Amino acid sequence: MAELPEHLLRRSAEARAKAEGRDVEEVLAEMKGEPPPTDAAQPEAAASTDAAPSAPTPETPATPEPAPAVVAAAAPVGEGRDLKAEETQFGVPEGLLRRGALARAQAAGLPPPQFAGEAASAPQPVAATGGPAAAAPAAAPSIPEGVRTQRLLTVVKAGAIQQVKSEPSDKVSTWPHLVAAEFVAILVCTAALTVFSAFVDAPLLEFANFNEQPNPSKAPWYFLGLQELLSYFDPQVAGVIIPGFGLAGLAVIPYIDRNPSVRPTDRKLAIMIFSFFFFASGILTIYGSFFRGPGFNFTFPWIDGIFFDF
């Protein structure tokens, strides 16, 4: 024990004596291995201790935290301490030393200490008795307005377990939307055919006579487009290949243009293919109905008349 500094040895003896309720000098002699002092020597030692108070020694923050009794008997909180010198001596950053001294002063109810090399703070309040008034505990730092403090690990995106609001969809049920529209269309077509059949006569012709063939001999209007093609191409080409390509082209439109949009501006390819076949079929049918005369030759209907039975 002789190799420990005197001030550390005395501080430990004071803490131990306070905890056990014994005399400091007796505990100090026991720690040094010396015989306990007599009763006559104790008042003298106590008087010498009161007459010459020991100078405050620098605190060593790097050592482990002592017991509560040792903390109570620790050195002053740091009035006039040179933090830069302590940082060089003990290797503890100046900021940690300053925070420790301020925390001890706040726990003891004392005003903030002044360190060496710093300007004096504002005058301390004086009590009515003439002594310094007890400083109020330091208030917690104020939080700026509009700033929300929260723990990062507790930030969870709020959301219901079950979706309550339905999402928009471009699909509708077959009943009643589609069925109702189709039923209305059937009624309109039926009414139009009824009115047309009441005002337009469509009698049946007489039995066919191979000795008296009509000139020109024309097929029904829905076949006149193919009959018109026969005047330009071979029957194999006009009756099989061209109609086969046309039907195949119409069938593969849904596989070529897979755009789900129903807007015409987004379905240009499908509209172009359908328009080509529709106008080609319509032109051939109109040409064979109104511009073909006897011998299936070309005629002008406004000059030679119409050779077609409606």
Secondary structure, DSSP 8 states (H G I E B T S, - for coil): -TTS-HHHHHHHHHHHHHHHT--HHHHHHHHHT-----TTHHHHHHHHHHHS--------TTS----HHHHHT---S-TT--HHHHHHHH---HHHHHHHHHHHHHHTT------TTS---S---B-TTSSB------------TT-----GGG------SS--S----S---IIIIIHHHHHHHHHHHHHHHHHHHHHS---------TTS--SS----GGGHHHHHHHTTS-HHIIIIIHHHHHHHHHHTHHHH-------GGG-HHHHHHHHHHHHHHHHHHHHHHHSB-GGG-B--HHHH------
